Amino acid sequence: MDRFVDRENELSRLRGCYESDDAEMVVIFGRRRLGKTQLVQHSLSDRDDAVVYQATETTSQIQLDEFVDVAADTFPGITEIKQNWESLLGYLGDHDGIVVLDEFPYLIDADESLPSVIQRLWDQRFQNTSGTLILIGSSISMMEEATLLGNSPLYGRFTEKLDLRPLDFSAAQEFLPDDYSPEEQIFTWGIFGGVPYYLDGVKLDQELGAVLTEEVLSQKGYLHNEPRVRPPN
């Protein structure tokens, strides 16, 4: 996805956290394809104090190794720190860094104790800094279990919560060709909604029927397999 549209409220809230003198913990969740990662990346476009780590489905040790490799580009001294999440995140907090853990549920899958570790880190160390910790996830059930529910380890500790939703109709129109009629705009909205990944990925510079044939119905289409993707819980 190349174009970034709207999200001014979310950007303002994120940037407010970065500028805060207090520690901030931000939870960002929402279904896939809404641009959670792009939102954070856009908010950090003028920052040089951020570590953005996108987790994958692998072992906890590999995730730690990858995280250190990514963080070392901005904070070289982290390579000398003991490789566990509490020590690494604590070090970055002490340096007032911005730490983004994207696909946070993958990290929990590999290490179920991680939310509790972050809870202890936050209570004993991180909240005494001006660092920012951002947790991003598409699995709403896992994000709720780890951060939002009353019995979750991080409940009551986050300072900002962003429940990302599809773009509204007026924002989605920015992806549409100027020569689309009002009727075509409404039909396009009805088909693709306000999902940035869809609106920016399909080739809308042609008649709408041709768009559906090429992008959805064709086996080589950009969205052909999208209906088969099981939605996150």
C-alpha positions in Angstrom: 0.0 0.0 0.0 1.6 3.3 -1.2 -0.9 6.0 -0.4 -1.7 7.1 3.1 -5.2 8.7 3.5 -6.9 10.3 6.5 -6.2 9.0 10.0 -5.5 12.5 11.2 -7.0 11.9 14.6 -4.9 8.7 15.1 -1.7 10.4 13.9 -2.3 13.2 16.3 -2.8 10.9 19.3 0.3 8.9 18.4 2.5 11.9 18.0 1.2 13.3 21.3 2.5 10.1 22.9 5.9 10.5 21.4 6.2 14.1 22.6 5.0 13.3 26.1 7.3 13.6 29.1 5.7 10.5 30.6 5.9 6.9 29.6 3.2 5.8 27.2 1.9 2.4 26.3 -0.3 2.3 23.2 -2.4 -0.6 22.1 -3.5 -0.7 18.4 -5.8 -3.4 17.1 -8.3 -4.0 14.3 -8.9 -6.4 11.5 -6.3 -7.0 8.9 -5.8 -4.8 5.8 -6.8 -1.6 7.6 -3.2 -0.1 7.7 -2.2 -0.4 11.3 1.5 -0.9 10.4 1.3 2.0 7.8 -0.3 4.2 10.4 2.6 3.8 12.9 5.2 4.0 10.2 3.7 7.3 8.9 3.6 8.7 12.4 7.3 8.0 12.8 8.4 9.4 9.5 10.3 12.3 11.1 11.6 10.3 14.1 15.1 8.8 14.6 14.5 7.3 18.0 12.2 4.4 17.1 12.6 0.7 16.9 9.9 -1.0 14.7 9.9 -4.8 14.9 7.4 -6.8 13.0 7.2 -10.3 14.5 6.8 -13.5 12.6 5.6 -17.0 13.5 8.8 -18.4 14.8 10.5 -19.3 18.1 11.0 -16.9 20.9 14.8 -17.0 20.6 14.7 -16.1 16.9 12.3 -13.3 17.6 14.7 -11.9 20.3 17.7 -12.2 17.9 15.7 -10.4 15.1 14.6 -7.7 17.5 18.2 -7.0 18.6 19.3 -6.8 15.0 16.6 -4.3 14.2 17.1 -2.2 17.4 20.9 -2.1 16.9 20.4 0.1 13.9 19.1 2.9 16.1 20.5 1.9 19.5 23.9 0.1 18.9 24.5 -0.4 22.6 21.6 -2.9 22.8 23.8 -5.7 21.5 25.6 -5.6 24.9 22.3 -6.1 26.8 21.2 -9.5 28.1 18.8 -11.0 25.5 15.5 -11.2 27.2 12.5 -9.0 26.7 12.6 -7.4 30.1 16.2 -6.3 29.8 15.9 -5.2 26.1 12.7 -3.2 26.5 14.0 -1.7 29.7 17.2 -0.6 28.1 15.2 1.1 25.3 12.9 2.7 27.8 15.8 4.1 29.8 16.9 5.7 26.5 13.4 7.2 26.0 13.0 5.2 22.8 9.9 4.4 20.9 9.4 0.7 20.7 6.9 -0.8 18.3 6.0 -4.5 18.6 4.0 -5.3 15.5 2.1 -8.6 15.3 2.2 -8.8 19.1 0.1 -12.0 19.1 2.9 -13.8 17.4 5.2 -12.9 20.2 2.7 -14.2 22.7 2.3 -17.4 20.8 6.1 -18.0 21.2 6.2 -16.8 24.8 3.0 -16.8 26.8 4.7 -15.1 29.7 5.5 -11.9 27.6 2.4 -9.9 28.7 3.3 -10.6 32.4 6.9 -9.7 31.7 5.9 -6.4 30.2 3.5 -5.8 33.1 6.4 -6.1 35.6 8.7 -4.1 33.4 6.1 -1.3 33.2 5.4 -1.3 36.9 9.0 -1.3 38.0 11.0 0.5 35.4 9.4 1.6 32.1 6.8 4.0 33.5 9.6 6.0 35.1 10.9 6.9 31.7 9.5 9.0 28.8 9.7 6.1 26.4 6.8 4.8 24.3 5.8 1.2 23.9 3.3 0.4 21.1 1.7 -3.0 20.8 -0.1 -3.8 17.5 -2.2 -6.8 16.6 -4.9 -8.1 14.3 -6.0 -11.0 16.4 -8.6 -9.0 18.4 -9.3 -11.9 20.9 -5.6 -12.2 21.7 -5.1 -8.4 22.0 -8.1 -8.3 24.4 -6.8 -11.2 26.4 -3.4 -9.6 26.8 -4.3 -6.0 27.3 -7.9 -5.0 27.4 -9.9 -7.4 29.6 -10.1 -6.9 33.4 -8.0 -10.0 34.1 -5.4 -9.4 31.5 -1.8 -8.7 32.6 -1.7 -5.2 31.0 -5.2 -4.1 31.8 -5.2 -0.5 33.0 -1.6 0.1 32.1 -2.0 1.3 28.5 -2.3 5.1 28.2 -3.8 5.1 24.6 -6.0 2.6 22.8 -6.6 2.8 19.0 -9.4 0.6 17.7 -8.7 1.1 14.0 -11.8 1.0 11.7 -12.3 1.2 8.0 -12.1 4.6 6.4 -15.3 6.5 6.0 -16.9 7.1 2.6 -15.4 10.6 2.2 -11.8 9.4 2.9 -12.2 6.3 0.7 -13.2 8.6 -2.2 -9.6 9.8 -2.3 -8.6 6.5 -3.8 -11.2 6.7 -6.6 -10.7 8.1 -10.1 -11.9 11.6 -10.6 -14.2 10.5 -13.5 -16.2 8.0 -11.4 -19.8 9.0 -11.3 -21.6 9.2 -7.9 -23.2 5.8 -8.7 -19.8 4.2 -9.4 -18.4 5.7 -6.2 -21.3 4.2 -4.2 -21.0 0.8 -5.9 -17.2 0.8 -5.3 -17.8 1.6 -1.6 -20.3 -1.2 -1.4 -17.8 -3.7 -2.8 -14.5 -2.6 -1.2 -15.7 -0.6 1.8 -13.2 1.6 3.5 -10.3 -0.9 3.5 -7.2 0.8 2.3 -5.5 -2.4 1.2 -8.3 -3.1 -1.3 -8.8 0.5 -2.5 -5.1 1.2 -3.1 -4.3 -2.3 -4.5 -6.9 -2.7 -7.2 -6.7 -0.9 -10.5 -9.6 1.4 -10.4 -8.7 3.2 -13.6 -11.2 1.3 -15.6 -14.9 0.4 -15.7 -16.0 -1.2 -12.4 -17.2 -4.4 -13.9 -13.7 -4.9 -15.5 -12.2 -4.2 -12.1 -14.2 -7.0 -10.5 -13.4 -9.4 -13.3 -9.6 -8.8 -13.2 -9.0 -8.2 -9.6 -11.5 -10.5 -7.8 -12.8 -13.2 -10.2 -9.6 -13.9 -12.1 -7.4 -16.5 -10.4 -4.5 -14.1 -10.9 -6.5 -11.2 -9.4 -5.1 -9.1 -6.6 -8.0 -10.0 -4.3 -9.0 -13.4 -5.7 -8.0 -15.3 -2.6 -9.0 -12.7 -0.1 -12.5 -14.2 0.6 -10.8 -17.4 1.6 -8.7 -15.7 4.3 -10.2 -16.6 7.7 -10.9 -13.4 9.5 -9.2 -12.9 12.9 -11.2 -13.7 16.0 
